[in-house]
């Protein structure tokens, strides 16, 4: 009987122990489940806080990392992988004429040109830079500095990627895609009453240089006739050195549009009238000159009174195609004259930008002298 009682006590103790152990195990498992759940939520929270997750999924594959705005005010930007298609696709789109026009975009390269566009209030779509210091040198508007990472327009890309798409021999390491700006047609202050009309200028670098020169003179406006090269082309923008954002420019104009324009018309053209010889009298050298279609009065540029009737309408042609027949008809209907810049040593013609510079600065000099002389008040008022 004693043995049975002892055995029962041992079994009871074992049962109680097992029950306690099972309860303890169940409690531990429950705590472990809670802990794992907390860990998962923590990981999920950290994952959601990862700036890269704020970027659209289809773009993440080309992004190495995301850098948030820092205390110095440097904007948020994305660091692109070398294999990122983002830059290459952007360049393909901007260099395709049809896509560029559909997207109303222009490509600006270099710090100065990008800064000029920003100062003029042109809206950037994407800016790619190779080093942080390149972007630090720009004076960025506050609204661009405050853009969150998911909305940033700044991308840090390897220099060799930017150089690959650069139109220059040595890239400055920064290029931007901007919205095609709307030219401000409001009259600018302190300009001279000089309108320059570009006819048949088809070489981009030449047109850009003309715009740069005319802007430097302080002319009131530039008109580009149909047949001129595209105003917002890459080479025109680079050669213009910011003139696009400082000058009133009207492009793609037909001659009918100018029916009501008034002023003294001067044609800068070195063509000969028919029946004249192509032999240079001083050097006896054959000089290639096209024949002017209509005979107009001609005079050396330094003998013309550019203030006789204001505003002055100066028409400049391209080196290859010269002035069009419509241009001559326009000048004849307004009793215009041809302006000649005498050349030596058998040189046929000057670069269009050089020619327009000579004529515009001569006209500006005469207008300034007229103001300084204090005579003819009416003309002074017309000049300013």
DAPEKA-V824507 format. One record per pair of residues at least 12 apart in sequence whose C-alpha atoms are under 8 Angstrom apart, sorted by the first residue. I is the first residue (numbers start at 1). J is the second residue. D is the distance in whole Angstrom. If there is no record, write none. Layout:
i->(I	I)
j->(J	J)
d->(D	D)
This chain:
i->(51	51	51	51	52	52	54	54	55	55	56	59	61	62	62	62	62	62	62	63	63	63	63	63	64	64	64	64	65	65	65	66	66	66	67	67	68	68	69	69	69	73	74	74	75	75	75	75	75	76	76	76	76	76	76	76	77	77	77	77	77	77	78	78	78	78	78	79	79	79	80	80	80	80	81	81	82	82	82	87	87	91	94	94	94	104	104	105	105	105	105	106	106	106	106	106	106	106	107	107	107	107	107	108	108	108	108	108	108	108	109	109	109	109	109	109	110	110	110	110	110	111	111	111	111	111	111	112	112	113	113	113	114	114	115	115	116	116	117	117	118	118	120	120	122	122	122	122	123	123	123	124	124	124	124	124	125	125	125	125	125	126	126	126	126	126	126	127	127	127	127	127	127	127	128	128	128	128	128	128	128	128	129	129	129	129	129	129	129	129	129	130	130	130	130	130	130	130	131	131	131	132	134	134	135	159	162	162	180	183	183	183	183	184	185	185	186	187	187	188	190	190	191	191	191	191	192	192	192	192	192	192	193	193	193	193	193	193	193	193	194	194	194	194	194	194	194	194	194	195	195	195	195	195	195	195	195	195	196	196	196	196	196	196	196	196	196	197	197	197	197	197	197	197	197	198	198	198	198	198	198	198	198	198	199	199	199	199	199	199	199	199	199	199	199	199	199	200	200	200	200	200	200	200	200	200	200	201	201	201	201	201	201	201	201	202	202	202	202	203	203	204	204	204	204	204	204	205	205	205	205	206	206	206	206	206	207	207	207	207	207	208	208	208	208	208	208	208	209	209	209	209	210	210	210	210	210	210	211	211	211	212	212	212	212	212	213	213	213	214	214	214	215	215	215	217	217	217	217	220	220	221	221	221	221	222	222	222	222	223	223	223	223	224	224	224	224	224	225	225	225	225	225	226	226	226	226	227	228	231	255	255	255	262	263	263	263	263	263	264	264	264	264	264	264	264	264	264	265	265	265	265	265	265	265	265	265	266	266	266	266	266	266	266	266	266	267	267	267	267	267	267	267	267	268	268	268	268	268	268	268	268	268	269	269	269	269	269	269	269	270	270	270	270	270	271	271	271	271	272	272	272	272	273	273	273	273	273	274	274	274	280	282	283	283	285	287	287	287	288	289	293	293	294	294	294	296	296	296	296	297	297	297	298	298	298	298	299	299	299	299	300	300	300	300	301	301	301	301	302	305	306	306	306	307	307	307	307	310	310	310	311	311	316	316	317	318	319	319	319	319	341	367)
j->(66	68	149	150	65	66	149	150	149	150	150	86	84	80	81	83	84	85	86	78	79	80	81	84	78	79	80	81	78	79	80	78	79	149	79	149	148	149	145	146	148	145	136	145	144	145	146	147	154	145	146	147	148	149	152	154	149	152	153	154	155	156	149	152	154	155	156	155	156	157	155	156	157	158	157	158	157	158	161	128	161	165	106	107	177	179	180	177	178	179	180	177	178	179	180	232	233	234	175	176	177	178	234	175	176	177	178	234	237	238	166	172	174	175	176	238	171	172	173	174	175	134	137	138	172	174	175	241	242	238	241	242	175	176	138	139	242	245	242	245	140	141	245	246	178	179	180	181	178	179	181	153	176	177	178	179	153	176	177	178	179	153	154	155	176	177	178	153	154	155	174	175	176	177	154	155	156	157	162	174	175	176	154	155	156	157	159	162	173	174	175	156	157	158	159	162	173	174	156	159	173	156	173	174	174	173	174	175	232	245	248	249	250	248	248	249	248	220	248	220	218	384	218	219	220	384	218	219	220	364	383	384	219	220	310	311	312	382	383	384	219	220	221	310	311	312	313	314	360	219	220	221	222	223	311	312	313	314	214	219	221	222	223	313	314	315	316	222	223	224	225	313	314	315	316	222	223	224	225	228	315	316	317	318	224	225	226	227	228	315	316	317	318	322	323	324	327	225	226	227	228	317	318	321	322	323	324	227	228	229	317	318	319	321	322	227	228	229	318	229	318	229	230	233	235	236	239	235	236	238	239	236	239	351	352	353	229	236	239	240	353	235	236	237	238	239	240	241	236	239	240	353	240	352	353	354	356	357	240	243	244	239	240	241	242	243	353	356	357	356	357	360	243	246	247	357	360	361	364	247	248	247	248	249	250	247	248	249	250	249	250	251	253	249	250	251	252	253	251	252	253	254	255	251	252	253	254	252	252	251	326	327	330	311	309	310	311	312	313	306	308	309	310	311	312	313	334	336	312	313	314	315	331	334	335	336	337	312	313	314	315	331	336	337	338	339	314	315	316	331	336	337	338	339	314	315	316	317	338	339	340	355	356	316	317	322	323	338	339	340	289	340	341	348	349	289	290	291	292	289	290	291	292	291	292	293	294	295	291	292	293	346	345	345	346	346	346	347	348	348	348	325	328	328	329	332	332	336	337	338	336	337	338	337	338	339	340	337	338	339	340	339	340	341	342	339	340	341	359	362	366	363	366	367	363	366	367	379	379	382	383	382	383	352	356	352	352	349	350	351	352	355	383)
d->(6	8	7	8	7	6	7	5	8	5	8	8	7	6	6	7	4	6	7	7	6	5	6	7	8	5	5	5	6	5	7	5	6	7	8	7	7	6	8	8	8	7	7	7	7	4	6	7	8	7	8	7	6	5	6	7	6	6	7	5	5	7	7	8	7	5	6	6	5	6	7	6	5	8	7	8	7	7	7	8	8	7	7	7	8	6	5	6	6	5	5	6	5	6	6	7	8	8	7	6	5	6	6	6	5	6	7	7	7	8	8	8	6	4	6	8	8	6	7	6	6	8	8	7	7	7	8	8	8	7	6	6	8	7	6	7	6	7	8	7	7	8	6	8	7	7	8	6	6	6	8	8	7	6	4	6	6	7	6	5	7	5	6	8	6	5	7	6	5	6	7	6	4	6	6	5	6	7	8	6	5	6	8	6	5	6	8	8	6	4	7	5	5	5	5	7	5	7	7	8	7	8	7	7	8	6	7	8	8	8	7	7	8	6	6	8	8	8	8	7	8	7	5	6	5	7	6	5	6	7	6	7	6	6	7	5	6	8	6	7	5	6	7	8	6	5	6	7	8	6	6	5	6	7	7	6	5	6	8	8	7	5	6	6	5	6	7	6	5	6	7	7	6	5	6	7	6	5	6	7	6	5	6	8	7	5	8	7	6	7	6	5	7	8	6	7	8	7	8	5	5	6	5	6	7	6	7	7	5	6	6	4	7	8	8	7	5	5	7	7	8	6	8	7	6	5	8	6	5	8	5	8	8	8	7	7	8	6	8	8	8	7	4	6	7	4	4	8	8	5	6	6	8	7	4	8	7	8	6	6	7	7	5	7	8	5	7	8	6	7	7	7	6	7	6	8	7	6	7	8	7	6	5	6	8	8	6	5	6	6	5	6	7	8	6	4	6	6	6	5	5	6	7	8	5	5	6	8	8	7	7	8	8	7	6	5	5	6	6	8	8	5	6	7	5	6	8	7	6	5	6	8	6	7	7	5	7	8	6	5	6	8	6	5	6	6	6	5	6	8	7	6	5	6	7	6	5	7	6	5	7	8	8	7	7	7	7	7	7	7	8	6	8	8	7	6	5	6	5	7	7	5	6	5	5	7	7	6	6	7	8	6	8	7	7	7	7	8	6	7	7	6	7	6	8	8	7	7	6	6	8	5	6	6	5	6	7	8	7	5	6	6	5	6	7	5	6	6	7	7	8	6	7	8	8	7	6	8	8	7	7	8	8	7	7	7	6	8	8	7	6	8	7)
